[in-house]
């Protein structure tokens, strides 16, 4: 279900209140939700963005710090590639969590950084190549 017009308006209003410019808002929305456009947000994603603006981003400096933290998280494209590689190996989510925990000490894949996700992808690719040989 798409975000409502009211939710989109609330996002813009909160960003103006906090002194957050459009470019920074769009970057944060993409980092937080994986969506490049506010219009493509689902209702749930829009609610998440609104909550973040209401609580975590009290001012522009706090917002920028939160944005920097989000930008370091694994991207949606990396998550899809990890899923595809795991399926090609016949792995289930529990086994993937074990590999992430073994490599980085973090079981929830979503908590991986972009760099860690890249390392996990390379490990899965190497396993796929070995299996094919």
N, C-alpha and C positions, 0 to 999 in steps of 0.2 A: 504494500500500500504506500503510495507516494505521500511525501510530506504535505501538510495542508498549507494553504496560503497564509493562514494565521501563524503557523510555526516559522515559515520563512521570514515573515515580517518581524516576528519576535527575535529571530537571529540577528537581523539587520539592526533592530532597535538596540539590542543589548550590546552589539559591537560598537555602535555609535556612543552609547553611554560610557563604555570602557575606553574610548579613544583608540580603538583598533581600526586600522585602515583596511580597505577592501582586499588588497593583495595579501596581507597577513591573515585576514579572516579566511580567505579562500585556501591558503596553504594549510591552515590549521584544520579546516573542514576536511580537506583531502587526506591529511595525515591521520585524522581521527576516524574517518569513515571509509576512505578509499574512493570516495566520489569526488570528481573534479568540479562538479556543478552543484550548486545549492538546489536547483530544481530537480536533480536526480536523486536527492536524498529520500530514503524511506522515512516513514513516520517515526520509527524507532531510532534511526540515525539522527534525525532532526531533534528528537527529545534528548538524546545524548549530547548533542552539540549545545542545546539550550542549557542543560544542566551544567555543562562545563563552563559556559559563559557566565552563568549565575553564581556558581560557587568558586571554581578554581581560578578564574581570571578576573580578579578584582580590579586590576588596572592594566595598562598596556605592558608594563614591565613583567608582571606575573604571567600575562598571556604569552609574551615572547619566550619566557623560560619554559612554559608548558609546551609551546610549539617546538622548541628545540628538543625537548624530551621525546615528543611524538615523532619528529622527523627521523629519529634514530631507530625507530621500531621497524620490524620487518614489514615490507610492503605487501599489498594484496596480491600482486603478481608473483612475488616470491612464495607466498603461501599456496597459491594455485599450483605453481611448479613443484613444490614439495609434495603436495597431494598427488599430483600426476605421477611423479617419480615413485612415490610409495606404492601407488596402485599398480604400476608396472612391475614392481618387485613382489607384489602380492602381500604387502604389509598392511596390518591394521593399525589403528591410531595408537593403541597401547605400545606397540613395538616402536613406532615413531617417537613417542614420548620417551621411551627408554633410550633411544639413540640420542635425542636432544639432551637428556639428563646426563648420559655418559660423556658426551662431547663438551657440554657447557654448564652442567650442573643445574639446568633448568628444565623441568618437565613440561610446563605449558609452553607449547610452541609459540604462542602469541607474545610471550615475553622476550623472545629473541630479538637482538638488534639486527640491523640490516647486514652487518658484517658476519655475525654468527649464522644468520639464515643463508648467506652466501656460502659459508663453509659447509653447512649441512647439505645444501644443494650439490656442491662439488663432491661430497662424500657419497651421496645417493647416485650421482652420475657415474662415479667410479665403480660402485657396486653393480650398476646396470651394465656397464661395459664388461666387467669381469663375468657377469652372468651370461652375456651374449657370446663371449669368446669360448 
